[in-house]
Amino acid sequence: MFLLLLLHILTMFVAVTLAAGTLLFVLVAARTGRTPAALEIAALPTQRFIPPAFILGGLFGLATGLAFGYNLLAPWLVIAYVLFVAATVWGIRVTSPAMRRLAKVAGAEGEAADAGDVERMLGRRLTIDAGFTFLVIGLIILDMVVKPFL
């Protein structure tokens, strides 16, 4: 049973590191003018691993809950499900398309980069995206540690 819990925690840490780390890496690279290189080196190659990591982490979490006999409809778990779905939908509908557009505009896919276009994309849009992502991840971690309404 504890092996399932360990696997759940480890896979979720990997998933969060890939998702949040990629966003943070691109934001930092943008501030130093290295957006195309950051996208080619880290952001675009890691994007394909993010969904499977979250799916695997979620499955390990479900298996852990069943193995430990948790009420899978406990309020703290329902909160986690809602936040998990919100983060997933946000990643699919906002983050992933934004990264693809940024890669195209920044020239990471073979096209010439226009610094003005890159700066406009990175301005508020990616910062808000990263802020929302970090907020939801933080709320999930808080929920998992505090277990409100238990």
C-alpha positions in Angstrom: 0.0 0.0 0.0 2.8 2.4 0.9 4.4 1.7 -2.5 1.3 3.0 -4.2 1.4 6.1 -2.1 5.1 6.6 -2.9 4.4 6.1 -6.6 1.5 8.5 -6.6 3.6 11.2 -4.9 6.6 10.6 -7.1 4.7 10.7 -10.4 2.8 13.8 -9.3 6.1 15.5 -8.4 7.4 14.6 -11.9 4.3 15.8 -13.6 4.3 19.1 -11.7 8.0 19.6 -12.3 7.5 19.1 -16.0 4.5 21.4 -16.3 5.5 24.2 -13.9 9.2 23.9 -14.6 8.7 24.2 -18.3 6.6 27.4 -17.9 9.1 28.9 -15.5 12.0 28.0 -17.8 10.4 29.7 -20.7 9.5 32.8 -18.7 13.1 33.1 -17.4 14.5 32.5 -20.9 12.2 35.2 -22.3 13.5 37.7 -19.8 17.0 37.0 -21.1 16.1 36.9 -24.8 16.7 33.2 -25.2 13.1 32.1 -25.9 13.8 30.1 -29.1 16.6 28.2 -27.5 14.5 27.5 -24.4 11.6 26.2 -26.4 13.9 23.9 -28.6 15.9 22.6 -25.6 13.2 22.1 -23.0 9.7 23.2 -23.6 8.8 21.5 -26.8 10.5 18.2 -26.1 9.0 17.9 -22.6 5.4 18.8 -23.6 4.6 15.2 -24.7 5.5 13.8 -21.3 3.3 16.1 -19.2 -0.1 14.5 -19.9 1.0 10.9 -19.4 2.8 11.9 -16.2 -0.4 13.5 -14.8 -2.6 10.6 -15.9 -0.2 8.0 -14.3 -0.1 10.1 -11.1 -3.9 10.3 -11.0 -4.2 6.5 -11.5 -1.7 5.9 -8.8 -3.7 8.3 -6.6 -6.9 6.4 -7.3 -5.3 3.1 -6.6 -3.8 4.5 -3.4 -7.2 5.7 -2.2 -8.8 2.3 -2.9 -5.9 0.5 -1.2 -6.1 2.6 1.9 -9.9 2.4 2.0 -10.5 6.2 1.6 -13.9 7.5 0.9 -13.4 8.6 -2.7 -16.1 11.2 -2.3 -14.6 12.8 0.8 -14.7 16.6 0.4 -10.9 17.0 0.3 -10.7 14.5 -2.5 -13.6 16.1 -4.4 -11.7 19.4 -4.1 -8.6 17.7 -5.5 -10.6 16.2 -8.4 -12.0 19.6 -9.3 -8.6 21.3 -9.2 -7.0 18.5 -11.2 -9.7 18.8 -13.9 -9.3 22.6 -13.9 -5.5 22.3 -14.3 -5.9 19.6 -17.0 -8.5 21.6 -19.0 -6.3 24.8 -18.6 -3.2 22.9 -19.8 -5.0 21.5 -22.9 -7.0 24.6 -23.9 -4.5 27.4 -22.9 -1.0 26.4 -22.1 -0.3 23.8 -24.8 -1.7 26.0 -27.7 0.1 29.0 -26.3 3.4 27.2 -26.2 2.9 26.0 -29.8 2.1 29.6 -31.0 5.1 30.9 -29.1 7.3 28.3 -30.7 6.1 29.4 -34.1 6.5 33.1 -33.4 9.8 32.7 -31.7 11.3 30.8 -34.6 11.9 27.6 -32.7 10.2 25.7 -35.5 12.4 27.0 -38.3 10.7 30.4 -38.9 12.3 33.8 -38.4 11.7 35.3 -35.0 10.2 38.7 -34.6 11.2 40.1 -31.2 8.1 42.3 -30.9 5.7 39.4 -31.5 7.6 37.3 -29.0 7.5 40.0 -26.4 3.7 40.6 -26.9 3.0 36.9 -26.5 5.2 36.6 -23.4 3.9 39.8 -21.9 0.7 39.3 -19.8 -0.6 36.1 -21.5 2.2 33.7 -20.5 2.6 35.3 -17.1 -1.1 34.9 -16.4 -1.0 31.3 -17.7 2.0 30.5 -15.4 0.3 32.3 -12.5 -2.9 30.3 -12.8 -1.0 27.1 -13.2 1.2 27.7 -10.1 -1.9 28.8 -8.1 -3.8 25.6 -9.0 -0.8 23.4 -8.3 -0.3 25.2 -4.9 -4.0 24.7 -4.0 -3.8 21.0 -4.9 -0.7 20.5 -2.7 -2.4 22.5 0.1 -5.6 20.4 -0.2 -3.6 17.1 -0.1 -1.6 18.2 2.9 -4.3 19.9 5.0 -7.2 17.6 3.9 -9.9 20.2 4.7 -13.4 19.0 5.9 -11.9 15.7 7.0 
